[in-house]
Amino acid sequence: MILLSWDYLTYVNAYQPFDRSNLGVTDLLNYTIPVGTTDFIFPVNQITYVPAGYYVAIPTLVVIRLWQNIISNIADSAFSGVPGVEILDLTNNNMDVIRTRMFEGLWNIRELYISSNQIHTVETGSFR
């Protein structure tokens, strides 16, 4: 017997991916996130920076996948406009510091993937 939660069924029925995987993307600002997007999927690109305000006003966003880029900098409060995000995947990038306000606004985060980066400093208060 398989039990599925109402939240899961609601998510599956409303699933709206915005997938630009492996397209050589270098700048997120060249892409406008469609209204209703639930999954932002941009892995295997050449993105170096996640700017503040890029994810503003996308209340439906649940998943952000930015793995295997070359991200070395994420602006403070870059994710403050998407409090519903539950999964953030930044695996295999070039991050070396986790700053205090980098993940500010991710109130519902359940899974954060940051392995395979060169992280040597995690500022106090980064994960509260």
DSSP file (Angstrom, degrees, kcal/mol; ACC not computed):
  #  RESIDUE AA STRUCTURE BP1 BP2  ACC     N-H-->O    O-->H-N    N-H-->O    O-->H-N    TCO  KAPPA ALPHA  PHI   PSI    X-CA   Y-CA   Z-CA
    1    1 A M              0   0    0      0, 0.0     2,-0.5     0, 0.0     0, 0.0   0.000 360.0 360.0 360.0 134.2    0.0    0.0    0.0
    2    2 A I        -     0   0    0      2,-0.0     2,-0.5     0, 0.0     0, 0.0  -0.929 360.0-159.3-109.6 126.6    1.3    3.5   -0.9
    3    3 A L        -     0   0    0     -2,-0.5     2,-0.4     0, 0.0     0, 0.0  -0.918   7.9-171.2-106.8 127.8    0.3    6.4    1.1
    4    4 A L        -     0   0    0     -2,-0.5     2,-0.1     4,-0.0    -2,-0.0  -0.960  19.4-127.9-118.9 134.4    0.6    9.9   -0.4
    5    5 A S     >  -     0   0    0     -2,-0.4     4,-2.2     1,-0.1     5,-0.2  -0.389  20.2-119.4 -76.3 157.6    0.1   13.1    1.5
    6    6 A W  H  > S+     0   0    0      1,-0.2     4,-2.6     2,-0.2     5,-0.2   0.887 115.8  55.9 -61.2 -40.1   -2.3   15.8    0.4
    7    7 A D  H  > S+     0   0    0      1,-0.2     4,-2.3     2,-0.2    -1,-0.2   0.910 108.0  48.1 -59.5 -42.7    0.7   18.2    0.1
    8    8 A Y  H  > S+     0   0    0      2,-0.2     4,-2.8     1,-0.2    -2,-0.2   0.928 112.3  47.7 -64.6 -45.3    2.5   15.8   -2.2
    9    9 A L  H  X S+     0   0    0     -4,-2.2     4,-2.2     1,-0.2    -2,-0.2   0.891 111.7  50.7 -64.1 -38.7   -0.5   15.3   -4.4
   10   10 A T  H  X S+     0   0    0     -4,-2.6     4,-1.4     2,-0.2    -1,-0.2   0.920 111.8  48.3 -62.8 -43.6   -1.1   19.0   -4.6
   11   11 A Y  H  X S+     0   0    0     -4,-2.3     4,-0.5     2,-0.2     3,-0.3   0.929 111.0  49.6 -62.9 -46.9    2.6   19.6   -5.5
   12   12 A V  H >< S+     0   0    0     -4,-2.8     3,-0.9     1,-0.2    -1,-0.2   0.909 111.8  48.6 -60.7 -42.5    2.5   16.9   -8.3
   13   13 A N  H 3< S+     0   0    0     -4,-2.2    -1,-0.2     1,-0.2    -2,-0.2   0.786 117.8  40.9 -68.4 -27.0   -0.7   18.3   -9.8
   14   14 A A  H 3< S+     0   0    0     -4,-1.4    -1,-0.2    -3,-0.3    -2,-0.2   0.319  80.7 143.3-102.7   7.1    0.8   21.8   -9.8
   15   15 A Y    <<  +     0   0    0     -3,-0.9    22,-0.1    -4,-0.5    -3,-0.1  -0.275  17.4 169.1 -57.1 118.4    4.3   20.9  -10.9
   16   16 A Q        -     0   0    0     20,-0.1    22,-2.4    -2,-0.1    23,-1.2  -0.789  13.8-166.0-133.0  88.9    5.7   23.6  -13.2
   17   17 A P  E     -a   39   0A   0      0, 0.0     2,-0.5     0, 0.0    23,-0.2  -0.463  15.6-159.1 -77.7 148.5    9.4   23.2  -13.9
   18   18 A F  E     -a   40   0A   0     21,-3.0    23,-2.5    -2,-0.1     2,-0.6  -0.893  26.2-177.5-120.4  95.6   11.5   25.9  -15.5
   19   19 A D  E     +a   41   0A   0     -2,-0.5    23,-0.2    21,-0.2    21,-0.1  -0.864  27.8 155.4-110.5 118.6   14.4   23.8  -16.8
   20   20 A R    >   +     0   0    0     21,-3.1     3,-0.7    -2,-0.6     5,-0.3  -0.282  26.8 164.5-129.7  45.4   17.5   25.2  -18.5
   21   21 A S  T 3   -     0   0    0      1,-0.2    23,-0.2    20,-0.1    24,-0.1  -0.384  62.8  -2.8 -67.5 137.7   19.9   22.4  -17.7
   22   22 A N  T 3  S+     0   0    0     21,-2.4    -1,-0.2     1,-0.1    23,-0.2   0.839  88.7 124.3  54.8  44.6   23.2   22.1  -19.6
   23   23 A L  S <  S-     0   0    0     -3,-0.7    22,-0.1    20,-0.2    -1,-0.1   0.283  83.3-105.4-115.1   8.1   22.6   25.1  -22.0
   24   24 A G        +     0   0    0     20,-0.6    21,-0.1     1,-0.2     2,-0.1   0.732  54.1 177.7  75.7  21.7   25.7   27.1  -21.2
   25   25 A V        +     0   0    0     -5,-0.3    21,-2.7     1,-0.2    -1,-0.2  -0.368  12.5 170.6 -61.0 131.4   23.8   29.7  -19.1
   26   26 A T        +     0   0    0      1,-0.3    22,-0.8    19,-0.1     2,-0.4   0.641  63.5  38.8-113.6 -24.9   26.1   32.3  -17.6
   27   27 A D    >   -     0   0    0     20,-0.1     3,-1.6     1,-0.1    -1,-0.3  -0.961  56.6-158.8-136.9 116.5   23.8   34.9  -16.2
   28   28 A L  G >  S+     0   0    0     21,-0.5     3,-2.3    -2,-0.4    -1,-0.1   0.826  90.5  71.6 -60.2 -31.6   20.5   34.2  -14.4
   29   29 A L  G 3  S+     0   0    0      1,-0.3    -1,-0.3     3,-0.0     0, 0.0   0.616  84.1  69.1 -65.2 -10.8   19.3   37.8  -15.1
   30   30 A N  G <  S+     0   0    0     -3,-1.6     2,-0.4     1,-0.1    -1,-0.3   0.479  95.6  67.2 -80.9  -2.2   18.9   36.8  -18.8
   31   31 A Y    <   -     0   0    0     -3,-2.3     2,-0.5    -4,-0.1    -1,-0.1  -0.977  69.2-151.5-126.2 129.3   16.0   34.6  -17.8
   32   32 A T        -     0   0    0     -2,-0.4    -3,-0.0     0, 0.0    22,-0.0  -0.862  25.1-126.6 -96.4 126.7   12.6   35.6  -16.4
   33   33 A I        -     0   0    0     -2,-0.5     3,-0.1    21,-0.2     7,-0.0  -0.598  28.7-120.0 -75.0 123.0   11.1   33.0  -14.2
   34   34 A P    >   -     0   0    0      0, 0.0     3,-1.7     0, 0.0    -1,-0.1  -0.305  32.1 -98.1 -62.7 144.1    7.5   32.1  -15.4
   35   35 A V  T 3  S+     0   0    0      1,-0.2    23,-0.1    24,-0.0    22,-0.0  -0.377 110.3  28.2 -58.8 136.7    4.7   32.8  -13.0
   36   36 A G  T 3  S+     0   0    0      1,-0.3    -1,-0.2    -3,-0.1   -20,-0.1   0.394  80.7 155.8  91.4  -2.7    3.7   29.5  -11.3
   37   37 A T    <   +     0   0    0     -3,-1.7    -1,-0.3     1,-0.2     3,-0.1  -0.350  17.2 175.6 -60.2 132.2    7.1   27.9  -11.5
   38   38 A T        +     0   0    0    -22,-2.4    24,-3.2     1,-0.3    25,-2.2   0.708  68.5  40.3-105.1 -32.6    7.6   25.3   -8.8
   39   39 A D  E     -ab  17  63A   0    -23,-1.2   -21,-3.0    23,-0.2     2,-0.7  -0.974  62.0-162.5-127.0 120.1   11.0   23.9   -9.7
   40   40 A F  E     -ab  18  64A   0     23,-3.0    25,-3.3    -2,-0.5     2,-0.6  -0.894  17.6-177.4-100.6 109.0   13.9   26.1  -10.9
   41   41 A I  E     +ab  19  65A   0    -23,-2.5   -21,-3.1    -2,-0.7    25,-0.2  -0.889  23.2 142.7-120.4 101.1   16.3   23.7  -12.6
   42   42 A F        +     0   0    0     23,-2.9     3,-0.2    -2,-0.6     5,-0.2  -0.211  23.8 146.3-131.1  43.2   19.5   25.2  -14.0
   43   43 A P        +     0   0    0      0, 0.0   -21,-2.4     0, 0.0   -20,-0.2  -0.319  54.4  32.6 -79.2 166.6   22.3   22.7  -13.3
   44   44 A V  S    S+     0   0    0     23,-1.8   -20,-0.6   -23,-0.2    25,-0.2   0.938  92.1 112.8  56.2  56.3   25.4   22.0  -15.5
   45   45 A N  S    S-     0   0    0     23,-0.7    -1,-0.2    22,-0.2   -19,-0.1  -0.536  78.3-101.0-132.1-160.4   25.8   25.6  -16.7
   46   46 A Q        +     0   0    0    -21,-2.7     2,-0.2    -2,-0.2    23,-0.1  -0.103  58.7 149.5-123.0  32.9   28.4   28.3  -16.3
   47   47 A I        +     0   0    0     -5,-0.2    23,-2.0     1,-0.1   -20,-0.1  -0.516  16.7 173.9 -72.7 131.9   26.6   30.5  -13.7
   48   48 A T        +     0   0    0    -22,-0.8    24,-2.4    -2,-0.2    25,-1.4   0.612  59.9  36.2-110.2 -19.1   29.0   32.3  -11.3
   49   49 A Y  E     -e   73   0B   0    -23,-0.3   -21,-0.5    22,-0.2    -1,-0.2  -0.995  53.2-154.5-145.0 139.1   26.7   34.5   -9.3
   50   50 A V  E     -e   74   0B   0     23,-1.9    25,-2.8    -2,-0.3    28,-0.1  -0.951  31.3-147.8-112.2 109.5   23.2   34.4   -7.7
   51   51 A P    >   -     0   0    0      0, 0.0     3,-1.1     0, 0.0     4,-0.3  -0.354  18.4-101.5 -79.9 155.5   22.0   38.1   -7.4
   52   52 A A  T 3  S+     0   0    0      1,-0.2    26,-0.2     2,-0.1    25,-0.1  -0.474 104.9  21.4 -67.5 142.6   19.7   39.5   -4.7
   53   53 A G  T >  S+     0   0    0     24,-0.5     3,-1.1    -2,-0.1    -1,-0.2   0.353  85.3 114.5  84.5  -6.7   16.1   40.0   -5.8
   54   54 A Y  T <  S+     0   0    0     -3,-1.1   -21,-0.2     1,-0.2    -2,-0.1   0.886  81.5  41.9 -65.5 -37.6   16.2   37.5   -8.7
   55   55 A Y  T >  S+     0   0    0     23,-0.7     3,-0.8    -4,-0.3    -1,-0.2   0.236  85.2 135.1 -94.7  14.1   13.7   35.1   -7.0
   56   56 A V  T <   +     0   0    0     -3,-1.1    26,-0.1     1,-0.2    25,-0.0  -0.334  67.3  14.3 -65.7 142.4   11.4   37.8   -5.7
   57   57 A A  T 3  S+     0   0    0     24,-0.4    -1,-0.2     1,-0.1    25,-0.1   0.801  85.2 119.0  66.4  34.7    7.6   37.3   -6.2
   58   58 A I    X   +     0   0    0     -3,-0.8     3,-1.7    23,-0.8    26,-0.2  -0.647  28.6 165.4-121.6  72.6    7.7   33.6   -7.1
   59   59 A P  T 3  S+     0   0    0      0, 0.0    -1,-0.1     0, 0.0    25,-0.1   0.665  70.3  60.9 -66.6 -15.2    5.6   32.2   -4.2
   60   60 A T  T 3  S+     0   0    0    -23,-0.1     2,-0.2    -3,-0.1    22,-0.1   0.568  75.0 118.2 -86.7  -9.0    5.1   28.9   -5.9
   61   61 A L    <   +     0   0    0     -3,-1.7   -23,-0.2     1,-0.2   -22,-0.2  -0.411  23.9 156.3 -67.9 126.7    8.8   28.0   -6.0
   62   62 A V        +     0   0    0    -24,-3.2    24,-3.0     1,-0.3    25,-2.0   0.643  60.7  40.5-118.2 -32.0    9.6   24.9   -4.0
   63   63 A V  E     -bc  39  87A   0    -25,-2.2   -23,-3.0    22,-0.2     2,-0.5  -0.979  52.7-174.6-130.0 133.5   12.9   23.6   -5.5
   64   64 A I  E     -bc  40  88A   0     23,-2.5    25,-2.6    -2,-0.4     2,-0.6  -0.982   8.2-173.9-125.2 118.3   16.0   25.4   -6.7
   65   65 A R  E     +bc  41  89A   0    -25,-3.3   -23,-2.9    -2,-0.5    25,-0.1  -0.933  22.5 149.8-117.4 110.4   18.6   23.3   -8.4
   66   66 A L        +     0   0    0     23,-2.9     3,-0.4    -2,-0.6     5,-0.2  -0.034  26.0 147.4-125.1  28.0   21.9   25.0   -9.3
   67   67 A W        +     0   0    0      1,-0.2   -23,-1.8    22,-0.1   -22,-0.2  -0.269  57.4  22.7 -69.8 154.8   24.3   22.1   -9.0
   68   68 A Q  S    S+     0   0    0     23,-2.6   -23,-0.7   -25,-0.2    -1,-0.2   0.912  90.7 115.2  53.9  53.6   27.4   21.8  -11.2
   69   69 A N  S    S-     0   0    0     23,-0.4    -1,-0.1    -3,-0.4   -23,-0.1  -0.343  77.9-106.3-115.4-155.2   27.8   25.4  -12.1
   70   70 A I        +     0   0    0    -23,-2.0     2,-0.3    -2,-0.2    23,-0.1  -0.150  53.8 161.8-128.6  38.6   30.7   27.7  -11.1
   71   71 A I        +     0   0    0     -5,-0.2    23,-1.9     1,-0.2   -22,-0.2  -0.427   8.8 159.6 -65.2 122.1   28.9   29.7   -8.5
   72   72 A S        +     0   0    0    -24,-2.4    24,-0.4    -2,-0.3     2,-0.4   0.479  63.0  42.9-117.1 -11.6   31.4   31.5   -6.2
   73   73 A N  E     -e   49   0B   0    -25,-1.4   -23,-1.9    22,-0.1     2,-0.5  -0.990  52.1-176.5-144.1 131.4   29.2   34.2   -4.9
   74   74 A I  E     -e   50   0B   0     -2,-0.4    25,-0.1   -25,-0.2     3,-0.1  -0.995  33.1-122.3-123.2 123.2   25.6   34.4   -3.7
   75   75 A A    >   -     0   0    0    -25,-2.8     3,-1.7    -2,-0.5     4,-0.2  -0.251  36.9 -91.2 -62.5 149.2   24.3   37.8   -2.7
   76   76 A D  T 3  S+     0   0    0      1,-0.3    26,-0.2     2,-0.1    -1,-0.1  -0.375 113.8   9.6 -57.0 138.4   23.0   38.4    0.8
   77   77 A S  T >  S+     0   0    0     24,-2.7     3,-1.7     1,-0.1   -24,-0.5   0.726  81.3 148.4  61.0  25.1   19.3   37.7    0.9
   78   78 A A  T <  S+     0   0    0     -3,-1.7   -23,-0.7    24,-0.4     3,-0.2   0.771  76.9  38.6 -59.0 -25.6   19.3   36.2   -2.6
   79   79 A F  T >  S+     0   0    0     25,-0.4     3,-1.5    23,-0.4    -1,-0.3   0.172  81.1 111.4-110.9  17.0   16.5   33.8   -1.6
   80   80 A S  T <  S+     0   0    0     -3,-1.7    -1,-0.1     1,-0.3    -2,-0.1   0.676  72.1  59.2 -69.7 -16.4   14.5   36.2    0.5
   81   81 A G  T 3  S+     0   0    0     -3,-0.2   -23,-0.8    -4,-0.2   -24,-0.4   0.371  98.8  59.9 -92.4   5.9   11.6   36.4   -1.9
   82   82 A V    X   +     0   0    0     -3,-1.5     3,-1.7   -25,-0.1    -1,-0.2  -0.559  51.6 161.7-134.2  69.8   10.8   32.7   -1.9
   83   83 A P  T 3  S+     0   0    0      0, 0.0    25,-0.8     0, 0.0    -1,-0.1   0.644  71.9  66.5 -66.7 -13.2    9.9   31.5    1.6
   84   84 A G  T 3   +     0   0    0    -26,-0.2     2,-0.2   -23,-0.1    22,-0.1   0.490  68.9 122.7 -86.4  -2.9    8.3   28.3    0.2
   85   85 A V    <   +     0   0    0     -3,-1.7    23,-0.4    -6,-0.2   -22,-0.2  -0.416  28.9 170.2 -64.4 128.3   11.6   26.8   -1.0
   86   86 A E        +     0   0    0    -24,-3.0    24,-3.0     1,-0.3    25,-2.5   0.645  63.6  44.1-109.1 -25.7   12.1   23.4    0.6
   87   87 A I  E     +cd  63 111A   0    -25,-2.0   -23,-2.5    23,-0.2     2,-0.4  -0.986  55.9 175.6-129.6 126.2   15.1   22.2   -1.5
   88   88 A L  E     -cd  64 112A   0     23,-2.5    25,-2.6    -2,-0.4     2,-0.6  -0.980   9.2-168.6-129.1 118.4   18.2   24.1   -2.5
   89   89 A D  E     +cd  65 113A   0    -25,-2.6   -23,-2.9    -2,-0.4    25,-0.1  -0.915  23.7 154.3-114.9 109.4   20.9   22.2   -4.4
   90   90 A L        +     0   0    0     23,-3.1     3,-0.3    -2,-0.6     5,-0.2  -0.014  26.9 151.5-117.6  25.0   24.2   24.1   -4.7
   91   91 A T        +     0   0    0      1,-0.2   -23,-2.6   -23,-0.1   -22,-0.3  -0.237  59.4  14.8 -59.7 143.7   26.4   20.9   -5.0
   92   92 A N  S    S+     0   0    0     23,-2.3   -23,-0.4   -25,-0.2    25,-0.2   0.938  91.9 122.4  59.1  57.5   29.6   21.0   -7.0
   93   93 A N  S    S-     0   0    0     -3,-0.3    -1,-0.1    22,-0.3   -21,-0.1  -0.472  73.2 -97.9-123.8-160.6   30.1   24.8   -7.4
   94   94 A N        +     0   0    0    -23,-1.9     2,-0.2    -2,-0.2    23,-0.1  -0.035  64.0 142.6-116.4  29.7   33.0   27.1   -6.4
   95   95 A M        +     0   0    0     -5,-0.2    23,-1.4     1,-0.1    -2,-0.1  -0.513  16.5 168.0 -73.6 136.8   31.7   28.5   -3.1
   96   96 A D        +     0   0    0    -24,-0.4    24,-2.9     1,-0.3    25,-1.4   0.546  62.1  44.1-122.0 -15.3   34.3   29.0   -0.4
   97   97 A V  E     -f  121   0C   0    -25,-0.2     2,-0.7    22,-0.2    -1,-0.3  -0.996  59.6-153.1-133.5 136.2   32.5   31.0    2.2
   98   98 A I  E     -f  122   0C   0     23,-2.7    25,-2.8    -2,-0.4     2,-0.2  -0.940  27.1-153.8-104.2 110.9   29.0   30.7    3.7
   99   99 A R    >   -     0   0    0     -2,-0.7     3,-1.2    23,-0.2     4,-0.4  -0.478  23.5-110.3 -87.6 158.3   28.0   34.2    4.8
  100  100 A T  T 3  S+     0   0    0      1,-0.3     3,-0.3    -2,-0.2    28,-0.2   0.840 115.2  33.4 -55.2 -41.6   25.6   35.0    7.6
  101  101 A R  T >  S+     0   0    0      1,-0.2   -24,-2.7     2,-0.1     3,-1.2   0.318  87.0 103.3-102.0   8.3   22.8   36.4    5.3
  102  102 A M  T <  S+     0   0    0     -3,-1.2   -24,-0.4     1,-0.3   -23,-0.4   0.872  92.9  30.7 -59.0 -40.8   23.4   34.1    2.3
  103  103 A F  T >  S+     0   0    0     -4,-0.4     3,-1.7    23,-0.3    -1,-0.3   0.164  86.2 143.8-106.4  17.1   20.4   31.9    3.0
  104  104 A E  T <   +     0   0    0     -3,-1.2   -25,-0.4     1,-0.2    -3,-0.1  -0.319  64.3  29.4 -59.2 134.5   18.2   34.5    4.7
  105  105 A G  T 3  S+     0   0    0      1,-0.1     2,-1.6   -25,-0.1    -1,-0.2   0.306  79.8 117.7  98.4  -8.4   14.5   34.1    3.9
  106  106 A L    X   +     0   0    0     -3,-1.7     3,-0.9     1,-0.2    -1,-0.1  -0.546  30.4 156.1 -89.0  71.7   14.6   30.3    3.4
  107  107 A W  T 3   +     0   0    0     -2,-1.6    -1,-0.2     1,-0.2   -23,-0.1   0.732  69.7  41.3 -73.7 -24.0   12.2   29.7    6.2
  108  108 A N  T 3  S+     0   0    0    -25,-0.8    -1,-0.2   -23,-0.4    -2,-0.1   0.184  77.5 145.1-110.3  16.6   10.9   26.3    5.0
  109  109 A I    <   +     0   0    0     -3,-0.9   -23,-0.2     1,-0.2   -22,-0.2  -0.329  13.4 165.4 -61.5 130.8   14.2   24.8    3.8
  110  110 A R        +     0   0    0    -24,-3.0     2,-0.4     1,-0.3   -23,-0.2   0.636  67.2  34.5-114.4 -29.9   14.2   21.0    4.4
  111  111 A E  E     +d   87   0A   0    -25,-2.5   -23,-2.5     2,-0.0     2,-0.5  -0.984  58.7 176.9-135.6 123.7   17.2   20.0    2.2
  112  112 A L  E     -d   88   0A   0     -2,-0.4     2,-0.6   -25,-0.2   -23,-0.2  -0.984   9.7-165.9-126.6 118.7   20.3   22.0    1.5
  113  113 A Y  E     +d   89   0A   0    -25,-2.6   -23,-3.1    -2,-0.5   -22,-0.1  -0.917  27.3 146.5-109.5 116.8   23.0   20.5   -0.6
  114  114 A I        +     0   0    0     -2,-0.6     3,-0.4   -25,-0.1     5,-0.2   0.163  28.5 130.6-133.1  16.8   26.4   22.2   -0.5
  115  115 A S        +     0   0    0      1,-0.2   -23,-2.3   -23,-0.1   -22,-0.3  -0.216  58.8  37.9 -69.3 164.6   28.9   19.3   -0.9
  116  116 A S  S    S+     0   0    0      1,-0.2   -23,-0.2   -25,-0.2     2,-0.2   0.844  89.3 114.3  60.3  38.3   31.7   19.4   -3.5
  117  117 A N  S    S-     0   0    0     -3,-0.4    -1,-0.2   -25,-0.2   -23,-0.2  -0.680  78.4-111.9-116.5 178.0   32.5   23.1   -3.0
  118  118 A Q        +     0   0    0    -23,-1.4     2,-0.3    -2,-0.2    -3,-0.1  -0.256  51.4 166.7-105.1  44.9   35.7   24.6   -1.5
  119  119 A I        +     0   0    0     -5,-0.2   -22,-0.2     1,-0.2   -23,-0.2  -0.439  12.4 154.6 -69.3 122.2   34.0   25.8    1.7
  120  120 A H        +     0   0    0    -24,-2.9     2,-0.4    -2,-0.3   -23,-0.2   0.480  62.1  47.3-121.2 -11.4   36.6   26.8    4.3
  121  121 A T  E     -f   97   0C   0    -25,-1.4   -23,-2.7     2,-0.0     2,-0.5  -0.994  50.4-177.8-138.4 130.7   34.6   29.4    6.3
  122  122 A V  E     -f   98   0C   0     -2,-0.4   -23,-0.2   -25,-0.2     3,-0.1  -0.959  29.5-135.6-122.9 110.3   31.1   29.3    7.7
  123  123 A E    >   -     0   0    0    -25,-2.8     3,-1.6    -2,-0.5    -2,-0.0  -0.328  31.9 -92.2 -67.3 145.9   30.2   32.6    9.4
  124  124 A T  T 3  S+     0   0    0      1,-0.3    -1,-0.1     2,-0.1   -24,-0.1  -0.310 111.5  22.4 -56.6 133.2   28.5   32.4   12.8
  125  125 A G  T >  S+     0   0    0     -3,-0.1     3,-1.0     2,-0.1    -1,-0.3   0.498  80.6 126.7  88.4   4.8   24.7   32.5   12.4
  126  126 A S  T <  S+     0   0    0     -3,-1.6   -23,-0.3     1,-0.3    -2,-0.1   0.796  77.4  38.3 -65.7 -28.3   24.6   31.3    8.8
  127  127 A F  T 3         0   0    0      1,-0.2    -1,-0.3   -23,-0.0    -2,-0.1  -0.261 360.0 360.0-121.2  46.3   22.2   28.5    9.6
  128  128 A R    <         0   0    0     -3,-1.0    -1,-0.2   -28,-0.2    -2,-0.1   0.422 360.0 360.0-112.4 360.0   19.7   29.9   12.2
